[in-house]
């Protein structure tokens, strides 16, 4: 039996490219909050793009159905990922709060 290496998921890496935060080098306190703000902004942009694609399809302008479906699915998957990150952060917070002091 041969075990192959894990590969990255292309769709997620396009939605959330891993780049160092701009202010992280100067200010080490910038961290999870800033990352969440950027993720929320990107998800919002993807959902706005999907809405515009749907409107352009409904009015008969521009994009074809397959491009609209791709933008809608990209927005949906990125929102699901953001929701899971939020859920894990809440779980971690609740676990910390349950720890005895």
Number of C-alpha atoms within 10 A of each C-alpha: 3 4 5 6 6 6 6 8 8 10 12 14 10 11 16 15 10 9 6 9 13 9 12 12 10 9 9 8 11 14 12 10 10 14 13 14 11 14 19 16 12 17 23 15 13 21 20 15 17 22 16 14 23 21 14 15 16 10 9 10 11 10 13 13 12 9 15 20 14 13 20 20 15 21 23 16 16 24 19 13 16 16 13 12 14 13 12 12 13 12 12 12 11 11 10 11 10 9 7 5 5
